[in-house]
Structure formats: C-alpha cells, structure tokens
Amino acid sequence: MMRSMFSAVTGLRNHQTMMDVIGNNIANVNTVGFKKSRVTFQDALYQTIKGASSAQGNRGGTNPMQVGLGMTLASIETLHTPSSLEATGNMTDLAIEGDGFFILSDGQNYYYTRAGNFGFDEEGNLVSTSNGLKVLGWQGAADKTPQNITSIRIQKGMMMPAKATSEVRFAKNLNDADPIDMQYIIPFKVYDSKGNVHNLTITFKKTASNEWDYEINYDSSDVTISGINNNQGHLIFTANGQLDISQSTINDINNPVRLTIQGADEINLTLDFSALTQFAKETTVDLSYQDGYAAGTLLGISVDSKGVITGVFDNGQSMELAQVALAVFDNPAGLTKAGGNTYTASNNSGEVQIGMAGTGGRGTISPGSLEMSNVDLAEEFTRMIVTQRGFQANSRIISASDEMLQELVNIKR
C-alpha cells in the first residue's frame, strides 16, 4: 500500500508538470513564431520480488515478478512543426517558410528566433521590436561568409554615391537612302564622378555607301568640360544592313573617349554601336543606354525571398543594402528556450550553420508576413482532458490506499 501511494504521488507530480506545459502552450496560442512543447512519460524503477527461472526437468520456467514504483518524465520536447503565415503588409516583418532561424545578438551572445517582427531603431539598426536585439546579416555586398555577419544598419535619407558614365550604347537605324555627306546630330547626357550631368552630341555623317563617320563633342554651354580626346570613329555596314564590327573603328575600353572635367575625375567612354542598323528606312538612331547616374537619396526598401534588402533611390536606381542571415541546426529540438521568443544553442543542438536563405536546407523568407504559433487548441484541450483524468485517477489511488491503511489500523479496535 505504501508503494501504491508513492507511485500515485509520482503520477500526480508529473501530470501536474504536463498540465503546466499545456497551460504554457495555450497561453502562447497567439505568440509570434512560438513552437509548442510536448510531454512524454516513462515508467520508473521496478522492485523485483522474484526473478525469472529457466526450465528444469519436467518443469517449465517462470517469469519474473516485479512491482513498479511509479512513473517519471521521459522528455519535454519542443516541436518545430511549420505553422501558417499572417500577412501584415509591413516590409520589415519577415517569416521563414521552411527550416531555419533568424540570428539576433546583444553584442556578445547569439540568439535564434522564428519571430520576425523586426523594425529599425533610432540609429537605423534592424532590431527585433519585442526585445531590441539586433538582427544579423551582411551589410552591403560584402563577402557573405558566416564569419562576416554583422548587424544591419539602414538609415533614413542615406545617400547612394554617383557613378560616372563609362559605357554608352546607341541603337536603331541610319537611313541607307541618305545621300553622301548627310549628317545627323544626336544630343545625349553623361554623368561625371560627382553626379553632374554633361550635355554631349554625337554627329553621324555618311561618307560612302555603307560607311558613316561619327564624332562626339560637348555642348559649348557646358563650361565644366575643358577637353575631349579620341572622339572620332568610323562605322562600316554589311550588305544586309548590319554593323560590321570587325571592319569598323570604334572607341572601346582600350581607346575610350576621354573627357576632362573641371573638379571631377576624367570620364572615359566606351562606345557600343552593335545594335545599330542601316536599312532603307527613316533615321531613328538614338542613345539606348548609359551606365552613369547622379547621387540619390533613399526612398524606401524592399526584401526578397533570400532576405536581400534592396534600397530604392530618387535617382531611379536600386542598390543592395544588406541581406538577412539564417541559421540551421542538426537538432533544433535541442535548442534551449531563452524567453522573448528566442533560443540559445545547447550541447545537443549541434553546431550552428549560418548562411543565406534558400541554401543548405534553410527555408526562404516571406517579407511582409509573420509566422503564427503552431499551437493547436483542439489538440491542447484534448490533452488537458487526458491530463486531468490521469491526475484524478492517481488521486483516487492515494485515497483508496489511505482507506486501506485506515482499515488496517481499525483491526486493533
């Protein structure tokens, strides 16, 4: 009877722990990125009253006789099953579709989380809005190795540096029916190293059948240009109206058009006429591309499925500003919950493997969304009923054992 009481006590104690876990699951039914826990039991030690015996002579063997001494906890496991995503419309809210964790840091330690409710602090750092820990990744287009992860900083109104024009492309048609000495003057713009715009012209002059000269000059009103060199070339077209690049003389990277700019670096222009044609149609030749641009101010950001944060600037350009890193573990159930929707590595989680989303078994990132809790209320309520009945049954064992002891005491009366 004493054994039955102590066995029942272990049942009460461990069913109470199970109820604690269920209560925590239900309390976090709406917690962002929460992963539910599960309790499993195992039987405890046994008292052997009689050991097993083997068969002897005409008698068969006998089985052991053992009385159990109750039960104990086998495990409290975190179940990292996937959950649904909730669209928020906030571009800095990130959710992981698949395996992986965001990496957070307080400057000394790493923390891992599935909760992607992120935003920017007063210094422009991307942080978790729930605890202020900084989100780690790669700044700019740096070497994206695990050793190079750092906090991500994007400030309002940040500037994108200007880029001097280095390549100019012309396309469309020069009229084959034009007479010799026919000229076309096409204006176009280029940028210097400070982002200043300079007005240039290119003159196409027909010199023979299937042959044209070109010459680049600057607008006389552009007083910042003090000189131009290597500004002439010769174009030869084939009988079917296509440019014969091998026969033409075109300024390339080895012999660029050089513009001397007052107060800025020299502009070196490589010319591309490969899309130019000579058909018996009206002349439509025009600038199709130039790779320079002015300095720009950040207008907004976007995030893609690999966690790349791209800035959109008022000069019409976009630039990669940062990329959010993800971590995976061989045994995510071995992580230690640290509160605040975070985990820390443990001896049984395996080594952290840091990399880009969509690689190495890491999931992809869904911007503008948050991962919901994976708690299933129907399942938790069912477990609650089972746990309550288990607790109730064990309490009845204690009551019945107590009554039996009372009867034993009453024998003396």
KAZI-V311224 format. One record per run of one state. SS is the DSSP state (~ for helix, > for strand, _ for the rest). FROM is the first residue (numbers start at 1). TO is the last residue. If there is no record, write none. Layout:
SS,FROM,TO / SS,FROM,TO
This chain:
_,1,1 / ~,2,27 / _,28,36 / >,37,43 / _,44,45 / >,46,50 / _,51,52 / >,53,53 / _,54,55 / >,56,56 / _,57,58 / >,59,59 / _,60,61 / >,62,62 / _,63,64 / >,65,68 / _,69,70 / >,71,78 / _,79,84 / >,85,87 / _,88,92 / >,93,97 / _,98,100 / >,101,105 / _,106,109 / >,110,113 / _,114,116 / >,117,120 / _,121,124 / >,125,128 / _,129,133 / >,134,139 / _,140,145 / ~,146,148 / _,149,149 / >,150,151 / _,152,152 / >,153,153 / _,154,158 / >,159,160 / _,161,162 / >,163,163 / _,164,166 / >,167,173 / _,174,182 / >,183,191 / _,192,196 / >,197,208 / _,209,210 / >,211,218 / _,219,224 / >,225,229 / _,230,231 / >,232,237 / _,238,241 / >,242,243 / _,244,248 / >,249,249 / _,250,256 / >,257,261 / _,262,266 / >,267,277 / _,278,285 / >,286,290 / _,291,292 / >,293,293 / _,294,295 / >,296,303 / _,304,307 / >,308,313 / _,314,317 / >,318,324 / _,325,325 / >,326,328 / _,329,331 / ~,332,334 / _,335,335 / >,336,339 / _,340,341 / >,342,344 / _,345,352 / >,353,355 / _,356,363 / >,364,367 / _,368,368 / >,369,371 / _,372,376 / ~,377,410 / _,411,413
